[in-house]
């Protein structure tokens, strides 16, 4: 197995404080950079920029589980919101609206997937930063790298 330097972390895993965790996730929910709270971070609704416009942090740090983690968060958000809407619908109707549920729930799922997509990416980054805080050396590497998919820390400039 080859070693990928972009996955190295100088700090290792950390147990974060509650305040730091709330700050990171709050910034992600506001569609801001979880690291600095600045931005811009979205190229458009379905695409993140390569780097934060304020601090220069690459919004995909090179971890191998970013796609899987952000999709887990996306499906969790969609599921929770879908169940909440289903529960409210069932509570306010006297009779089960089967036709509405058959047509409405799949459409609702698609709409929620699109609505929560950028949040899932930034919440995953917040989770990653919560456990693996960015070091000044790593942040400098993020700022220096110019290519969109450059992963080598010592890559030529």
C-alpha positions as CSV (number, residue, x, y, z in Angstrom):
1,X,0.0,0.0,0.0
2,X,1.4,3.4,-1.0
3,X,1.5,6.2,1.5
4,X,-0.3,9.3,0.5
5,X,1.1,12.4,2.2
6,X,-2.0,14.5,1.8
7,X,-3.6,12.3,4.4
8,X,-0.9,12.9,7.0
9,X,-1.7,15.0,9.9
10,X,0.8,16.5,12.3
11,X,-1.7,16.8,15.1
12,X,-3.3,13.4,15.2
13,X,-6.9,13.0,16.4
14,X,-8.1,15.3,19.1
15,X,-11.1,15.3,21.5
16,X,-12.6,18.7,20.7
17,X,-14.3,21.0,23.2
18,X,-18.1,21.5,23.0
19,X,-17.7,25.2,22.1
20,X,-15.3,24.4,19.2
21,X,-17.6,21.7,17.9
22,X,-20.6,24.0,18.0
23,X,-18.6,26.7,16.3
24,X,-17.4,24.4,13.5
25,X,-20.8,22.9,12.8
26,X,-22.5,26.3,13.1
27,X,-20.3,27.7,10.4
28,X,-21.0,24.7,8.2
29,X,-24.8,25.1,8.7
30,X,-24.4,28.8,7.6
31,X,-22.5,27.7,4.5
32,X,-19.3,29.4,5.6
33,X,-15.8,27.9,5.9
34,X,-15.8,25.8,9.1
35,X,-12.2,26.8,9.7
36,X,-12.5,30.6,9.7
37,X,-16.1,31.4,9.2
38,X,-15.3,33.3,6.1
39,X,-16.0,32.6,2.5
40,X,-17.0,32.3,-0.2
41,X,-17.0,28.5,-0.2
42,X,-19.6,27.7,-2.9
43,X,-18.9,28.0,-6.7
44,X,-22.6,27.3,-7.1
45,X,-25.2,25.4,-5.2
46,X,-23.9,21.9,-6.2
47,X,-20.2,22.7,-6.2
48,X,-17.8,23.8,-3.6
49,X,-14.9,26.1,-4.5
50,X,-11.5,24.6,-4.4
51,X,-10.4,26.8,-1.5
52,X,-12.0,29.1,1.1
53,X,-12.0,32.6,-0.2
54,X,-10.8,34.0,3.2
55,X,-8.3,31.6,4.8
56,X,-7.3,29.5,1.8
57,X,-8.1,26.1,3.3
58,X,-8.7,23.5,0.6
59,X,-12.3,22.5,1.1
60,X,-11.4,18.9,0.3
61,X,-8.4,18.2,2.5
62,X,-7.5,15.0,0.7
63,X,-8.9,12.5,3.1
64,X,-10.0,9.2,1.5
65,X,-13.4,9.2,3.2
66,X,-14.7,12.6,2.2
67,X,-17.2,11.4,-0.3
68,X,-18.6,8.6,1.9
69,X,-18.8,10.8,4.9
70,X,-20.5,13.7,3.2
71,X,-23.0,11.3,1.6
72,X,-23.7,9.7,5.0
73,X,-24.5,13.2,6.4
74,X,-26.6,14.1,3.3
75,X,-28.7,10.9,3.6
76,X,-29.1,11.5,7.4
77,X,-30.3,15.0,6.9
78,X,-32.7,14.0,4.1
79,X,-34.0,11.1,6.2
80,X,-34.5,13.2,9.3
81,X,-36.3,16.0,7.4
82,X,-38.4,13.5,5.4
83,X,-39.5,11.7,8.6
84,X,-40.3,15.1,10.3
85,X,-42.5,16.1,7.3
86,X,-44.1,12.7,7.1
87,X,-44.9,12.8,10.9
88,X,-46.5,16.3,10.5
89,X,-48.5,15.2,7.5
90,X,-49.8,12.1,9.3
91,X,-50.6,14.2,12.4
92,X,-52.6,16.8,10.6
93,X,-54.6,14.5,8.3
94,X,-57.6,12.5,9.6
95,X,-57.1,9.8,7.0
96,X,-53.8,8.5,5.6
97,X,-53.2,10.3,2.2
98,X,-51.7,7.3,0.3
99,X,-51.7,9.0,-3.1
100,X,-49.9,12.0,-1.7
101,X,-47.3,9.8,0.0
102,X,-46.7,7.7,-3.0
103,X,-46.0,10.7,-5.2
104,X,-44.9,13.2,-2.7
105,X,-42.3,11.3,-0.7
106,X,-40.0,10.5,-3.7
107,X,-40.3,14.1,-5.0
108,X,-39.6,15.3,-1.5
109,X,-36.5,13.1,-1.3
110,X,-35.1,14.6,-4.5
111,X,-35.8,18.1,-3.4
112,X,-34.2,17.5,0.0
113,X,-31.1,15.9,-1.6
114,X,-30.6,19.0,-3.7
115,X,-31.4,21.4,-0.8
116,X,-29.0,19.7,1.7
117,X,-26.1,18.9,-0.7
118,X,-23.8,21.8,0.1
119,X,-24.5,21.5,3.8
120,X,-23.4,17.9,3.8
121,X,-20.0,18.8,2.2
122,X,-19.3,21.6,4.7
123,X,-20.6,19.6,7.7
124,X,-18.2,16.8,6.8
125,X,-15.3,19.3,6.6
126,X,-16.4,20.6,10.0
127,X,-16.3,17.0,11.4
128,X,-12.9,16.4,9.9
129,X,-11.6,19.7,11.3
130,X,-13.1,18.9,14.7
131,X,-11.1,15.7,14.9
132,X,-8.0,16.7,12.9
133,X,-7.5,20.5,13.4
134,X,-5.6,22.2,10.6
135,X,-2.0,23.1,11.6
136,X,-0.3,26.3,10.4
137,X,2.0,24.2,8.2
138,X,-0.9,22.5,6.6
139,X,-2.8,25.7,6.1
140,X,0.3,27.2,4.4
141,X,0.4,24.2,2.1
142,X,-3.3,24.7,1.2
143,X,-2.7,28.3,0.4
144,X,0.4,27.6,-1.8
145,X,-1.2,24.8,-3.9
146,X,-2.7,26.1,-7.1
147,X,-3.9,23.1,-9.0
148,X,-7.5,22.0,-8.2
149,X,-6.6,18.4,-7.5
150,X,-3.0,18.7,-6.4
151,X,-2.4,16.4,-3.4
152,X,1.3,16.2,-2.9
153,X,2.5,18.6,-0.2
154,X,5.8,18.9,-1.9
155,X,4.5,19.2,-5.4
156,X,6.3,21.7,-7.7
157,X,4.8,25.2,-7.8
